[in-house]
C-alpha cells in the first residue's frame, strides 16, 4: 500500500548534477586516475513493477574478494551503467575493496511518468537486484557478491530506490543515502531499517514537495531513533552538488565500523555524534540529551565535520 505518495510538479529527475566550487574533502577520490578492473553486464527479464533491469558490474583487478558492493542508481528511468566506468567511483572502490554495480531500471509505460513504480522495490525490482548480484557473482567467480553488504548511492529516483530497499531488506545494507527524490512508498520503516546509517539530502532550491517529503520521512523515523542525518544543501536545486563527496565519507567510515567479512556489526548509537539541525552544531552522542526531535545522528567525528561543512556551505577541512 502506498503510505506516502507526493506528486512532484516537474519531470526532470536526472542523475546528472553540478559539483560545488567548494574544495573536495581530503583523501577523496580524484576522479582522474586510471584504474584496472573487470566489467561484466547483465540483463534480467521485465518484472511486475519494472520494464528494464540492466546491471554493470566492475571490480578492481587487485581484489581477490570484495568486502562490500557499491550500488549506483540514477535518476528517473535513467541508465546508470556508465557510472561503473567513472574513475571517481572506481578509485573509491579500489581503495576500499568494493565491487560496483551500476543500474538501469525503467517503468512500464503509464500516464504519470514522474511516479516511478520501480522504486517500490518490494514489488519485484529489489529482488531483480538481489538476483543480479548472485548471478554476477557466479559468472565472475566472486560468490561473495551474493551476500556482501551494500552501500547504496543514488540521485533523485535513485535515492528513492535506496530508501525503499533499506525498508525492504535492511539486513543487506551497510549505509545509504536519499538524494532529493520526491516519490516514496514507505513512511515509518522497521527498527532494523532505522538502524542502518544514512544521510537524507535535500536542496534548498529544489521543489517544495521534494523537500517536505524527505523532511517528513526523516522526522518520523528519527523520532523512532533512526541513525540518520538530514542535510539541506544551501543554494542547491535538483543536482548532485556535494552529496557525493559527503556520501563517500559516510561509506568509508561505516565500512570500518560495520563490515567484518560478510557479517555486519550493529552500530552503537552512543558511539556517534548528535547534531542540532537548527544550530548546525554537533556533540558526542554520549553527552547529548536523549532527544531525537530536530536532531541528526552521525557515525563519526569525520562525518560530523563533513556534514557541518555541507549544511553551512563551507569548504571541507583539509
MONOR-V991601 format. One record per backbone hydrogen bond with DSSP energy under -0.5 kcal/mol. NH is the residue of the N-H (numbers start at 1). CO is the residue of the C=O. If there is no record, write none. Layout:
NH,CO
NH,CO
//
This chain:
3,1
3,185
6,182
7,5
8,6
13,11
14,12
26,317
28,25
38,59
40,57
42,55
44,53
47,50
50,47
51,106
52,106
53,44
54,104
55,42
56,102
57,40
58,100
59,38
60,98
61,36
63,60
64,62
67,97
68,97
69,149
70,99
71,69
71,151
72,70
72,101
73,71
73,153
74,103
76,13
78,75
80,78
80,103
83,80
84,81
85,82
86,83
90,86
91,87
92,88
93,89
94,90
95,91
96,92
97,93
97,94
98,93
99,68
100,58
101,70
102,56
103,72
104,54
105,78
106,52
115,112
116,114
117,115
120,117
121,119
123,120
124,121
126,121
127,121
128,124
129,125
130,126
131,127
132,128
133,129
134,130
135,131
136,132
137,133
138,134
139,135
140,136
141,137
141,138
142,137
145,142
146,143
147,144
148,144
149,67
150,172
151,69
152,150
152,175
153,71
153,151
155,73
156,179
158,155
159,156
160,156
161,157
162,158
163,159
164,160
165,161
166,162
167,163
168,164
169,165
172,169
173,170
174,150
175,150
176,197
177,152
178,199
180,201
184,4
189,187
194,190
195,191
196,193
197,174
197,195
198,227
199,176
200,229
201,178
201,199
202,231
204,233
205,236
206,203
211,207
212,208
213,209
214,210
215,211
216,212
217,213
218,214
219,215
220,216
221,217
222,218
223,219
224,220
225,222
226,221
227,194
228,226
229,198
231,200
233,202
233,231
234,232
234,310
236,233
239,237
241,18
243,240
246,242
247,243
248,244
249,245
250,246
251,247
252,248
253,249
254,250
255,251
256,252
257,253
258,254
259,254
259,255
260,258
260,263
263,260
265,258
265,263
269,267
271,268
272,269
273,298
274,283
275,296
276,281
277,275
277,294
280,276
281,276
283,274
285,272
286,270
287,284
288,284
288,285
291,289
295,292
296,275
297,228
298,273
304,300
305,301
306,302
307,303
308,304
309,305
310,306
311,307
312,308
313,309
313,310
314,309
316,23
//
